Amino acid sequence: MAIAAANCWFSTGCTTTYSLFSTSRRPTYLSSVRKPSDDQNQAPIQGKPKKSLCKFGIQNEVSTLKFKLKSRDERSFPNSEGRSDWNKAGRSQSTVFKSLGVQKKESQGILVDLKEQQVEAGNLQNASFLNAVVKVYCTHTAPDYSLPWQKQRQYTSTGSAFMIGDGKLLTNAHCVEHNTQVKVKRRGDDTKYVAKVLARGVECDIALLSVESKEFWQGAEPLHFGCLPNLQDAVTVVGYPLGGETISVSKGVVSRIEVTSYAHGSSELLGIQIDAAINPGNSGGPAFNDKGECIGVAFQVYRSDDVENIGYVIPTTVVSHFLEDYEKNGKYTGFPSLGVLLQKLENPALRACLNVPTNEGVLVRKVEPTSHANAVLKEGDVIVSFDNVRVGCEGTVPFRSSERIAFRYLISQKFTGDEAELGIIRGGQFLKVQVILDTRVHLVPYHIEGDQPSYLIVAGLVFTPLSEPLIGEECEESIGLKLLTKARYSMPRFKGEQIVILSQVLANEVNIGYEDMSNEQVLKLNGTWIRNIHHLAHLVDSCKEKYLVFEFEDNFLVVLERESALAASESILKGYGIPSERSADLLDPYVDPVSQNEPIDQREFGDSPASNSEIVHDGLLWA
């Protein structure tokens, strides 16, 4: 099955894509997806071109809450790719990653005797742990980001999941994205059971499911989680990929363990690279060692004309972090970030100029205004240690006995709200500072909270926040170079800041002359800088002036007579079949995200002097 994504067609064959705006590898996902045939698709609405659906199958995650976690120094980050029965293009990327499955968590407190589960190669047919792997059937209904008051046509997909005890299953987050119904079926069973999604970890591509039916759990034995494997350890991937209805087993070895890009979550966590075959539908299925222990969750693959048989597994350390987060907070809160842009210090002259006496440390290039580090670190500081672990000049730290791994690995072992001690060199002086770690705030989000985008319609002018799903749906060409640059490289200056755009104009005599406008950032209303979509709605509601004056890029003005605009709104909504002039979240009272005493940088909102080089991972990296 091939899928249209931007200007490229993706299939289960090897494909390579290139993009002006992404310098890092971004994975895409493949799931077993069934979409409506072309003759069943909805007709284009309001003169906008019909979007081609590019969906992925989703996988169920099985997770156990009653388990003993491994120590933090044993946790690792994912460098993985996975496939599904469908291929979804992520952001622009040099090589295509396809998300196929999720890893299982490691747990020592679970019920099965591992010695009895040791299996020999070629003797898997009756292994009891295969019965813990289930097939996931999901029905998805995604938002229409271009027409944010409605949903797209539903589609279905299949994936894999596995039992982790306490009535829970683990699968991939992308397997149950935008789900309206999730069902699971056990091996050798004819009955499908309804499952509930308890939590979705978008960054780590893990989801936790539960099944209430007691019949489903009769005779079930949850999987045990094993330790992080070593290189060349044997690995077996189990799931329900394309090519048949029964369970599938493929074998290989561990090729590499390092911090890698997670396609679904736009994050970088520890991952296990394997050479076992991972195909669409494997997403969410477990990977086993030769003792029958689960060492991770299959979730994505690396696709390129130059390589083959590169699959990725989410290690049990990442799964444990997800489950412990859920158990402590009752929900998934995410992986924390330090909030700084770092540069390697490989050059001796650079280290000497910064008064760094040893061959170690990374330079702080920029600090995110929304991070706690903004009050502690300064541009030009050199970070030489993190919780007393020395940081090398290439931005790496010791890992296991004789390996090194990216500095970001240490940060990912923490939880949101944890405190870390940094050793820094500032002006030649060594200091120790305390920093609180929090989740990173994106000016242009990769995923929409609550799944449905916000919108506001004023006299036919449709305003909505810029987001990555909207960019993907509209295609980069229609968004424009300037907005794409802001989306890729700008940072928010305060929590709650958004880039608000005029996505389209619903033609009416009250907005004559503006009908052709689309995907333009609105900066001000009646001279007031717009902070977010809720702020814009508040400004419109509280306006008492005769005219509504919207200011766009390059001093372009849209002026509406206020009373005429408000009077025309009802007929415009009725004529276009739109239920409401605004999304439900904009009905709540507006709360200013910026304190009255807090200074704000006076450059344009959503603007940033960031350059392309700040995203290149060879010399610079975000922590």
Secondary structure by P-SEA (a helix, b strand, c coil): cccccccccccccbbbbbbcccccbbbbbbcccccccccccccccccccccccbbbbbbbbbbbccccccccccbbbbcccccccbbbbcccccbbbbbcbbbbbbbcccccccccccccccccccccccccbbbbbbbbbbccccccccccbbbbbcbbbbbccccbbbbbccccccccbbbbbcccccbbbbbbbccccccccbbbbbbccccccccbbbbbbbcccccccbbbbbccccccccbbbbbbccccccbbbbcccccccbbbbbccccccccccbbbbcccccccccccbbbbccccccbbbbbcaaaaaaaaaaaaaccccccccccbbbbbbcccaaaaaaacccccbbbbbccccccccccccccccccccccccbbbccccccccccccccccccccccccccbbbbbbbbcccbbbbbbbbbbccccccccccccccccccccccbbbbcccaaaaaaaccccccaaaaaaacbbbbccccccccccccccccccccccccccccccccccccccccaaaaaaaaaacccccbbbbcccbbbbbcaaaaaaaaaaaaaaaaccccccccccccccccccccccccccccccccccccccccccccccc
